């Protein structure tokens, strides 16, 4: 839709910028991104002060921010007036704390609960996002084509290659997690099979482990 606004043709000049596209980016979308940036970093400051990660949602906040800002940055050369070069020219540096918070949140959750198919894809997409930002630091790699190919290759690798798919990663991770919890709760019989007979001896201190075991087994089912 953005690029469609920009396609005002002229026989002599070819494709030239559209004033409406200028207004849309300079007075609506870019100011919104700046306001969102301020809110996002205030939120991160609150997390640091409390020293406690929220239940979830950091990944979606960072993904939305990075995607929209990257698209708007790519559109800047098409504008008649580039009012926000001071921001988009430094975007690769500005977004680094958000990337750090993203990876802290993702790795913490994976450490807590292991991989699922969704978390595996979260890591893959986060890797593509991070590489896209890092590519912008060097003129030789600052190409949106490279970012597109990298993202497509990563998603294809973890979607179609047997043994490496996100689904396979999730099953292996949750199997290891379930085995570890079964051993900790001593719910295996002498042959190593899960037995629920020992649950009669469970106490409230094992509630969290039992809940995590149920989640792993439900996922595997």
KEKE-3310 file (N, C-alpha, C; in steps of 0.2 Angstrom, whole numbers, plus 5000, padded with zeros to 4 digits):
npx = (5004:5010:5020:5012:5006:5017:5019:5018:5017:5028:5031:5043:5051:5050:5046:5040:5041:5026:5016:5006:5011:5023:5016:5010:5020:5029:5021:5012:5016:5030:5031:5023:5031:5042:5035:5031:5044:5049:5039:5042:5055:5054:5046:5055:5065:5057:5056:5069:5072:5063:5068:5062:5056:5041:5026:5025:5026:5036:5043:5034:5031:5044:5046:5036:5039:5052:5050:5040:5048:5059:5053:5048:5061:5066:5058:5062:5071:5063:5055:5050:5053:5065:5062:5066:5079:5089:5084:5082:5094:5101:5095:5099:5108:5099:5090:5097:5096:5083:5084:5092:5084:5074:5081:5085:5073:5068:5078:5077:5064:5065:5075:5067:5056:5059:5060:5046:5037:5032:5041:5053:5052:5051:5064:5070:5065:5068:5082:5083:5078:5088:5100:5096:5096:5110:5116:5115:5125:5136:5140:5142:5134:5122:5109:5092:5088:5097:5094:5081:5083:5091:5081:5071:5079:5082:5069:5065:5074:5071:5059:5057:5067:5071:5072:5077:5067:5056:5045:5051:5061:5054:5048:5059:5065:5054:5053:5065:5064:5052:5057:5067:5060:5052:5062:5066:5054:5053:5045:5046:5045:5054:5057:5059:5047:5034:5025:5010:5007:5015:5011:5003:5011:5015:5019:5014:5026:5030:5022:5024:5033:5025:5015:5023:5027:5015:5012:5022:5020:5007:5009:5017:5008)
npy = (4994:5006:5008:5009:5022:5029:5028:5038:5042:5049:5055:5060:5061:5048:5037:5047:5054:5055:5067:5064:5053:5058:5065:5055:5047:5057:5064:5056:5041:5041:5050:5042:5030:5036:5040:5027:5022:5029:5025:5011:5010:5016:5007:4996:5001:5001:4987:4984:4991:4985:4973:4961:4950:4952:4942:4938:4943:4953:4949:4951:4965:4970:4964:4970:4984:4984:4979:4988:5000:4997:4995:5008:5015:5010:5016:5029:5035:5038:5049:5066:5076:5072:5071:5064:5058:5059:5051:5038:5036:5032:5021:5008:5008:5013:5003:4992:4990:4986:4974:4967:4965:4958:4945:4942:4940:4929:4919:4917:4912:4900:4893:4891:4884:4876:4872:4874:4872:4884:4893:4889:4894:4907:4910:4908:4918:4929:4928:4931:4944:4951:4949:4956:4969:4970:4969:4982:4990:4989:4995:4987:4975:4981:4978:4976:4965:4955:4953:4948:4936:4929:4928:4920:4909:4904:4901:4892:4882:4878:4873:4864:4854:4838:4833:4845:4853:4865:4859:4847:4850:4856:4844:4836:4844:4845:4832:4829:4838:4832:4820:4823:4830:4819:4810:4819:4820:4807:4797:4786:4769:4753:4749:4761:4767:4778:4780:4783:4780:4784:4797:4799:4802:4814:4831:4848:4856:4850:4855:4864:4857:4846:4853:4858:4846:4840:4850:4847:4834:4835:4843:4835:4825)
npz = (5000:5004:4994:4983:4984:4981:4967:4956:4940:4927:4911:4907:4919:4924:4937:4951:4967:4978:4984:4994:5000:5006:5016:5024:5029:5035:5044:5050:5052:5055:5066:5075:5077:5083:5095:5100:5102:5113:5123:5123:5128:5140:5146:5146:5155:5167:5168:5171:5183:5191:5190:5185:5173:5163:5161:5148:5130:5127:5115:5105:5105:5102:5089:5082:5083:5077:5064:5058:5059:5051:5038:5036:5036:5025:5016:5016:5006:4996:4998:4996:5006:5018:5034:5045:5045:5054:5064:5058:5052:5063:5067:5068:5079:5089:5091:5096:5111:5112:5105:5113:5125:5119:5117:5130:5136:5128:5129:5142:5144:5137:5144:5155:5151:5140:5123:5111:5096:5093:5100:5094:5081:5085:5089:5077:5069:5077:5075:5061:5062:5070:5062:5051:5056:5060:5048:5043:5048:5040:5024:5013:5016:5019:5013:5008:5000:5004:5017:5016:5008:5018:5029:5022:5019:5032:5038:5029:5031:5044:5043:5033:5032:5037:5054:5058:5059:5066:5073:5076:5084:5095:5100:5104:5114:5123:5127:5133:5144:5150:5154:5163:5173:5177:5183:5193:5201:5204:5198:5190:5186:5190:5177:5170:5165:5166:5180:5189:5201:5212:5214:5225:5235:5233:5238:5242:5238:5227:5217:5207:5199:5195:5188:5177:5171:5167:5157:5148:5144:5139:5128:5121:5118)
capx = (5000:5014:5023:5007:5005:5023:5019:5015:5022:5029:5035:5050:5055:5049:5042:5043:5037:5019:5016:5003:5016:5027:5012:5008:5026:5032:5017:5008:5019:5036:5030:5020:5036:5045:5032:5032:5051:5049:5035:5045:5061:5051:5044:5061:5067:5053:5058:5076:5071:5059:5072:5058:5053:5034:5024:5026:5024:5041:5045:5029:5033:5050:5045:5032:5043:5058:5047:5038:5053:5063:5049:5049:5067:5067:5055:5065:5074:5057:5052:5052:5057:5067:5063:5068:5085:5092:5082:5083:5101:5104:5091:5103:5110:5094:5086:5101:5094:5077:5086:5095:5079:5071:5085:5085:5066:5067:5082:5075:5058:5067:5078:5062:5051:5061:5057:5040:5037:5032:5047:5058:5051:5052:5071:5072:5063:5073:5089:5083:5078:5095:5104:5094:5099:5117:5118:5114:5131:5141:5137:5142:5129:5116:5104:5086:5088:5101:5089:5075:5085:5093:5075:5068:5083:5081:5063:5064:5078:5068:5052:5056:5073:5069:5076:5079:5061:5054:5041:5056:5065:5050:5047:5065:5066:5049:5054:5070:5061:5048:5062:5071:5055:5050:5067:5066:5048:5053:5038:5047:5045:5061:5059:5059:5041:5031:5019:5006:5005:5019:5008:5000:5016:5017:5017:5014:5032:5031:5016:5026:5036:5020:5012:5027:5027:5009:5012:5026:5016:5001:5012:5020:5002)
capy = (5000:5012:5009:5011:5029:5032:5027:5044:5042:5055:5052:5063:5059:5042:5037:5052:5054:5057:5071:5061:5048:5062:5067:5049:5045:5062:5067:5051:5035:5042:5052:5036:5026:5039:5039:5020:5021:5032:5021:5005:5011:5017:5000:4992:5004:4999:4980:4984:4994:4980:4967:4955:4950:4951:4935:4937:4949:4957:4948:4954:4972:4971:4963:4975:4990:4983:4978:4995:5005:4995:4997:5016:5017:5008:5021:5036:5038:5039:5055:5073:5079:5067:5075:5060:5055:5059:5045:5032:5035:5029:5016:5001:5009:5014:4996:4987:4988:4982:4967:4964:4964:4952:4939:4940:4937:4923:4914:4915:4907:4893:4890:4889:4879:4872:4874:4872:4874:4891:4896:4888:4899:4914:4911:4909:4925:4934:4928:4935:4952:4953:4949:4962:4975:4970:4970:4989:4993:4989:4997:4981:4971:4984:4977:4973:4959:4950:4952:4944:4930:4926:4926:4915:4903:4902:4899:4886:4877:4875:4871:4858:4850:4833:4833:4852:4858:4868:4854:4842:4854:4856:4837:4834:4848:4843:4825:4829:4841:4828:4814:4827:4831:4812:4808:4823:4818:4799:4794:4781:4762:4751:4748:4767:4769:4783:4777:4788:4777:4788:4803:4799:4804:4821:4836:4855:4858:4848:4857:4867:4852:4842:4857:4858:4839:4840:4854:4844:4828:4837:4846:4829:4821)
capz = (5000:5004:4988:4978:4985:4978:4960:4952:4934:4923:4905:4907:4925:4926:4944:4955:4974:4978:4991:5000:5003:5011:5022:5027:5032:5039:5049:5054:5053:5058:5073:5079:5078:5088:5102:5102:5104:5119:5127:5123:5132:5147:5148:5147:5161:5172:5169:5174:5190:5195:5190:5184:5167:5163:5159:5140:5126:5124:5108:5100:5106:5098:5082:5079:5082:5072:5057:5055:5058:5045:5032:5035:5035:5018:5011:5016:5000:4991:5000:4994:5012:5023:5040:5050:5043:5061:5068:5054:5051:5069:5070:5070:5086:5094:5092:5100:5118:5111:5103:5119:5129:5116:5118:5137:5137:5124:5132:5149:5144:5134:5149:5160:5149:5135:5116:5108:5089:5092:5103:5090:5076:5088:5089:5070:5067:5080:5072:5055:5064:5072:5057:5047:5060:5060:5041:5042:5050:5034:5017:5009:5018:5020:5007:5010:4997:5008:5023:5013:5007:5024:5032:5019:5020:5039:5038:5025:5034:5050:5041:5028:5033:5042:5060:5060:5059:5073:5076:5079:5090:5101:5103:5107:5120:5128:5129:5138:5149:5154:5157:5168:5178:5180:5187:5199:5205:5206:5195:5185:5189:5189:5170:5168:5163:5170:5184:5193:5208:5217:5215:5232:5240:5232:5242:5239:5236:5220:5213:5201:5194:5192:5182:5171:5168:5164:5151:5143:5142:5135:5122:5117:5116)
cpx = (5004:5017:5018:5006:5011:5023:5016:5020:5022:5033:5042:5054:5054:5044:5045:5038:5030:5019:5012:5007:5021:5023:5011:5014:5029:5028:5012:5012:5025:5035:5027:5026:5041:5042:5032:5039:5051:5046:5039:5051:5059:5049:5050:5065:5064:5055:5065:5076:5068:5063:5068:5055:5045:5033:5026:5025:5030:5043:5040:5030:5039:5049:5041:5036:5049:5055:5044:5043:5058:5060:5050:5056:5069:5064:5057:5067:5069:5054:5054:5056:5058:5068:5066:5074:5089:5090:5084:5090:5104:5100:5094:5106:5104:5090:5090:5098:5087:5079:5089:5090:5075:5075:5085:5079:5066:5071:5080:5069:5060:5071:5073:5058:5053:5058:5050:5041:5037:5038:5053:5058:5052:5060:5073:5071:5067:5080:5089:5082:5084:5100:5103:5097:5107:5120:5119:5121:5136:5137:5137:5136:5122:5111:5098:5085:5092:5097:5084:5077:5087:5086:5072:5072:5082:5075:5062:5068:5075:5061:5052:5062:5071:5074:5078:5073:5059:5050:5046:5059:5061:5049:5053:5066:5061:5050:5060:5068:5056:5052:5065:5066:5053:5055:5067:5060:5048:5047:5039:5047:5052:5063:5060:5053:5038:5025:5016:5005:5009:5016:5005:5004:5018:5015:5016:5020:5033:5026:5019:5029:5030:5016:5016:5027:5021:5009:5017:5023:5010:5004:5014:5014:4999)
cpy = (5006:5013:5011:5019:5033:5032:5032:5044:5049:5053:5054:5061:5052:5042:5042:5052:5057:5061:5068:5056:5052:5063:5061:5047:5050:5064:5062:5045:5036:5045:5046:5032:5029:5039:5032:5019:5023:5027:5014:5005:5013:5011:4996:4995:5002:4991:4980:4986:4989:4973:4960:4956:4949:4944:4934:4944:4953:4956:4951:4962:4974:4970:4968:4982:4989:4982:4985:5000:5003:4996:5004:5018:5015:5013:5028:5039:5040:5046:5061:5076:5073:5071:5070:5056:5054:5053:5038:5030:5032:5023:5010:5002:5009:5007:4991:4985:4984:4975:4963:4961:4958:4946:4937:4937:4930:4917:4912:4910:4900:4890:4887:4883:4875:4875:4871:4874:4881:4895:4895:4893:4906:4915:4912:4916:4930:4934:4932:4943:4954:4954:4955:4969:4976:4972:4978:4993:4993:4991:4991:4976:4974:4984:4973:4966:4953:4948:4947:4937:4926:4924:4920:4908:4900:4898:4892:4880:4874:4873:4865:4853:4845:4833:4840:4856:4860:4863:4849:4844:4854:4849:4835:4837:4846:4836:4825:4833:4836:4822:4817:4827:4824:4810:4812:4821:4811:4796:4789:4774:4759:4750:4755:4770:4774:4779:4783:4786:4781:4795:4804:4802:4811:4826:4843:4858:4856:4850:4860:4862:4848:4846:4857:4851:4838:4844:4850:4838:4830:4840:4839:4825:4824)
cpz = (5000:4998:4982:4978:4981:4970:4956:4946:4930:4917:4905:4913:4927:4933:4948:4962:4973:4985:4996:5003:5008:5017:5027:5032:5037:5045:5052:5056:5057:5065:5078:5081:5084:5095:5104:5105:5111:5124:5128:5128:5139:5150:5150:5154:5167:5174:5173:5181:5194:5195:5189:5177:5167:5160:5152:5137:5123:5117:5103:5100:5101:5091:5079:5077:5077:5065:5054:5054:5052:5039:5031:5034:5027:5013:5011:5010:4995:4992:4997:5000:5017:5030:5046:5049:5050:5065:5064:5052:5057:5071:5072:5077:5091:5095:5095:5107:5117:5109:5109:5124:5126:5118:5125:5138:5134:5127:5139:5149:5141:5140:5154:5158:5143:5128:5115:5101:5089:5095:5098:5084:5079:5088:5082:5068:5070:5077:5065:5057:5066:5067:5052:5050:5059:5053:5040:5044:5045:5028:5013:5010:5019:5014:5009:5006:5001:5014:5021:5012:5013:5028:5029:5019:5027:5040:5035:5028:5040:5049:5037:5029:5038:5048:5062:5060:5066:5077:5080:5085:5096:5104:5106:5114:5125:5131:5134:5144:5153:5157:5163:5174:5181:5184:5194:5204:5207:5204:5190:5189:5188:5182:5167:5165:5168:5174:5188:5200:5214:5218:5222:5237:5239:5237:5238:5236:5229:5215:5206:5196:5191:5187:5176:5167:5164:5157:5146:5140:5137:5128:5117:5114:5110)
residu = (UNK:UNK:UNK:UNK:UNK:UNK:UNK:UNK:UNK:UNK:UNK:UNK:UNK:UNK:UNK:UNK:UNK:UNK:UNK:UNK:UNK:UNK:UNK:UNK:UNK:UNK:UNK:UNK:UNK:UNK:UNK:UNK:UNK:UNK:UNK:UNK:UNK:UNK:UNK:UNK:UNK:UNK:UNK:UNK:UNK:UNK:UNK:UNK:UNK:UNK:UNK:UNK:UNK:UNK:UNK:UNK:UNK:UNK:UNK:UNK:UNK:UNK:UNK:UNK:UNK:UNK:UNK:UNK:UNK:UNK:UNK:UNK:UNK:UNK:UNK:UNK:UNK:UNK:UNK:UNK:UNK:UNK:UNK:UNK:UNK:UNK:UNK:UNK:UNK:UNK:UNK:UNK:UNK:UNK:UNK:UNK:UNK:UNK:UNK:UNK:UNK:UNK:UNK:UNK:UNK:UNK:UNK:UNK:UNK:UNK:UNK:UNK:UNK:UNK:UNK:UNK:UNK:UNK:UNK:UNK:UNK:UNK:UNK:UNK:UNK:UNK:UNK:UNK:UNK:UNK:UNK:UNK:UNK:UNK:UNK:UNK:UNK:UNK:UNK:UNK:UNK:UNK:UNK:UNK:UNK:UNK:UNK:UNK:UNK:UNK:UNK:UNK:UNK:UNK:UNK:UNK:UNK:UNK:UNK:UNK:UNK:UNK:UNK:UNK:UNK:UNK:UNK:UNK:UNK:UNK:UNK:UNK:UNK:UNK:UNK:UNK:UNK:UNK:UNK:UNK:UNK:UNK:UNK:UNK:UNK:UNK:UNK:UNK:UNK:UNK:UNK:UNK:UNK:UNK:UNK:UNK:UNK:UNK:UNK:UNK:UNK:UNK:UNK:UNK:UNK:UNK:UNK:UNK:UNK:UNK:UNK:UNK:UNK:UNK:UNK:UNK:UNK:UNK:UNK:UNK:UNK)
# end
